[in-house]
Amino acid sequence: MSDAGNSLYQTIRPFAIGGTSGMVATVCIQPIDMVKVQIQSRAAVASPIAIAREIVVTQGVSTLYTGLGAGLLRQATYTTARMGIFDVVSNRMKTTPNEKLPFYKRALAGLAAGGLGSIFGNPADLVLVRMQTDAQLPVEQRKNYKSVADTFGRIIKEEGVLSLWKGAFPTVLRAMSLNVGMLATYDQAKDSLTPICGNATVTIFASSAIAGFFASAFSLPFDFVKTRLQSGSKYKGFADCVVRVAKNESPFAFYRGFATYYIRIAPHVMITLTVAESLRKIFK
């Protein structure tokens, strides 16, 4: 391979690995994500098991995979961008190829990657939420979206192109906090565990589990507000949503469904990072 070809390959590689690993993880955890969105979009509290049972009984098992196409599209845009940008920014921060970056530099790289990546991924994220919450609306308010393309088209036609970035502010905040918890914490945990466990599978799993917890804890409040705004709820904006939820439902409402969110985020993080590590070894 020529120098120019190798340079292009090395540039594209982290983006392709990020998107592919994210899509694999999404296929695995889509049902959990569906339940998580249902929990957050309802004012009344219900258990994850009760909601999952309700969905299966009233709408069928296949409903748990509603919006899978939008979820895959989101990973193809959002995760491709955020993991690729994180890799590029982290490498640019290094003075030598093997330098171990301090956590604050990894956190800065995670913030930048998450923010930029979420801008690319917000339209697909909005479509995913709309498809997942449509069935729980009153019959007269349902849009009955037929597909990802149909949802995109109708949102643009009925609400305008810019509405695809509705909820973008909390989405950016969520992505930035999640990326710090996921990517920066993962690298830090991996560096700490490698001298103890070696560069083995157990190190990757343990590091990704730690990253999954912090990613969940940092990002859930922003994810909650994002879901409320994108589901079509009548809030004026980010601040209005935060104030009204805190006043009418309690401040603890922002962490409603944490167990489900963690069960959704942790496996997604673990699968994404494990697949990414495997792909890096294959495509050096």
N, C-alpha and C positions, 0 to 999 in steps of 0.2 A: 504494500500500500504506500502511495506517495505521501510526502510530508503534509501536503494540503489535504489529502483524503483522510489521513490519520487525525489531523487537527479537527476536521469536521466531525469525524466519528466520535472523538473524545468530547466534543461540545454537545452533540446530540445525545450521547449515551446516558447521562444522568437524567435527562428529561424523559427519554423513552422508558428507562427502568422505573422511574417514579410513577408514570402513568400506568404502565402494565401491572405493577405490583398493587397499585390502588384499585384497579379494576378487578383483579382477582379477589381482593379482600371484600369489595362491595358485593360481589356475587354471593359470597359466604354469609354476610351479615345483613343483607337487605331486609329479611323479616323482622329482625330486632330493630332496625331503623324505622320501619313502618310503625311498630308499637310505640317507639320513642316519640315520634311525631304526633301520634294520636294522644299520648299522655300530655304533651306540652300544649296542644291546641285546645284542650278542654279546660273549662274553669273548675269543674268538679274533679275531685281526686278519685282515681281508680287504680287498682293494682295492675302491673304489667300482664299477669296471667289472665286476669278478668278481661282485659282489653283484647288480648290475643284470642281468647276463647270466643268473645263476642264477634270479632272479625271473621273467624273461621266458620262459626255457626250461621251468621247472617249473610256473609258475602262469599264464603268459600276460601279454601286454603290458598288458591292462586292469588287472592287479593293481597296476601302478605308480600307478594313481589310486585305490587303496583308501583309504577315509576322506576322499574329497574333500568329501563333504557335511559331515563334522565339521570339516574344515579351513575351509570357507566359513562355517560357524556360528561357529567360533572368531574369524575375522576380523570377522564381524558384531557380535561382542560385544567381544572384546579390542582390536582395532585401532580400532573405532569409539570405544571409551572412551579409549584411551591417546592417540590423536592429537587427539581433541576436548578432552580434559582438558589436554593440553600447550598447545594453542592458547589455551584459556581462562586457564590459570594464567600463561602467558607474557604475555598482554595485561594481566592484573591487576597484574603486576610493573612494567609500564611507567608512567612518570609522564607521558609524552606519547605520542600514537599512533605517531609515527615513531622513537621511541627504539630504539637498538640495544642490546640487553641484553648484559652481559658473560657470558663462558662459564659462570661459576659459577652465575649465576641460571638460565641455560638448563639447566644440569646438574640443578639442584634441581627445575625444572619437569619435566624428563625422569624423574627419580627418582619424583616424586609420580605422574605420569601412568602410568608403567610399573607401579608397585606397585598402584595402584587398578585399572587396566585388566586386570591379570593375574588379579585376584580374580574379575572377571566372566567371564574367558575360560577359567579352569582346567577346569571341567567338560567343555567341548568339546575342550580340549586332551587331557584324559585319555582321552576316547572315541576321539580320533584315534590316539593312541599304541596303545591296546588293539587297534584294528582293524588297524593296520599291523604289529603284532608277533604277532598270533594265529597266523598261518600257519606261523611258524617254531618254534612250540612242539611238543613231542611230541604225536602224534595224540591220545593219551588225555587230554591237558591242554587241548586246544583248545576254545574256546567256540563257534567257527563263527558269529560274529555275522553277522546278515543285513543290517542297516542301522544307520544312526545311531540311530534311535528304538529299535531292538531292543537295541543296545549300552547306551544310557542306561537302558532299563527293566531289563535283566538286572543291570547293576552296582548299581542301586538296590535291587533285590530280593535279590540274593545278598550284597551287601557293605554296604548301607545308604546313605542319602542323603549323609552326610558323606564317604563314600569318593570322591565326585566331586571333592573337594578334596584328594585324596591327591597328595602331591608339591607342595602349594601353596607351601611355604616356598621350595624352590629355584626354583619357577616365578616367584614374586614377585622373588627376587633376580635371576633371569635377565632378567625383563622390565625391572627397574630399570636393570641394567647395559646391556642392549640399547638401551633408550630413550636413555640418555645418549650411547652411541656413535652411535645413529642420528639422533635428532632434534636434540640439542644440537650434535653435531659437524657435522651437515648445515647448520644455520643459520650456524654459525661459519665453515665452509668457504665457504659461499655469499657471506657478507659479505666474506670475504677475496678471493675470486676475481672478484666482480662488477666492482670497479674495473679489473681487468686484462682480463677477457674480456667484460665487459658482461653485462646481464641476458638472456643468450641460452641456447639449448638446451645448448651445450657446458658452460656453468657449472653447469647443473642436473645433467647427467650426471657431470661431474667431482666435484661436491660429494657426490652420492649414492654414487659409487664409494668415496670417502674414508670416508663415513659407514658404508658396508657393511663395510669392513675393520675399523673400530674397533668396530662393533656385534658382529661375529663374535669378535674377540679378547677383548672384555670379557665376553661372555655364554656362550661355549662350555662352560667348566667347569660352570656352573650348569645348562645345557641337558643336559649329559651325565648329571648326577646326577638331574635331573628325569625323564629318559627311563628310567633304571634303576628309579626308584621307581614310575613310572606303568605300566611294562610288566608289573608283577606280580612282579618279582624279590623274593626274600625278605630284604629289608633292614628293620631296625627303624625306620629314619628317616634323616634327612639326614646327621647326624654318623656314624652307623654305615656308611652307604654310602660316604662320603668316606674313612673310615679303612680299610675293607675293600678298596676299589678301590686306594687308594694302597699298601696292604700287599701285596695279592695280584697286582696287575697293573702297578704302578708309578705314580708321580705324573704321568708323562707321558700316562697313559691318559685323563686328563681333556681332553686336546687331541687325542684320537684322532678321525680323520675331519675335521680342520680344513679340509683342501682342499675336501671335499664340503660341509662346513658353510658355508664362505665362498662356494662356488659357489651354494649354496642361499640364503644370507642376502643377499649382494651384489645379485643380480638382483631378489630380492624387495624389497629396500630401494630400488633404482633404479626399478623399475616403480612401486612404491607412491608414492614421492615425485614421480616424473615425472607420473603420472596425477593425483595430488593437485594439483600445480601447474597442470595443464591445467584441472581442474575448478574451481579457484579463479578462473581467468580467465573461465570460462564463467558460473559462478554467483557474481557479485560481490555 
